[in-house]
Amino acid sequence: MFVVHLEPEEFVQLIFRKKVPIEARVYPLFGIAALIHLCHVGKTLYYMDRVETNKENETELKSMDCYEIHAQLYRMICLDERLRLQA
């Protein structure tokens, strides 16, 4: 199992090149519901390194440290994927 984050352009290129279905998951990110787009290619999970949230939380999210958001999101996605594979 591998988890890889991609920039939006890279994610879209992967989707069109590999023709894999996209899934969306919601993760709690510092008290904010964050929608993340993902896809599986073999044993690798790719996710788009952009958080979507509602308008009210957008300004709060923009005021947070982007590296902290990135690290927290990566940890949560890795844990979630590992738990899903064990089930």
Secondary structure, DSSP 8 states (H G I E B T S, - for coil): -EEEEE-HHHHHHHHHHHT---EEEEEEETTEEEEEEEEEETTEEEEES--B--HHHHHHHHTS-HHHHHHHHHHHHHHHHHHHHH-
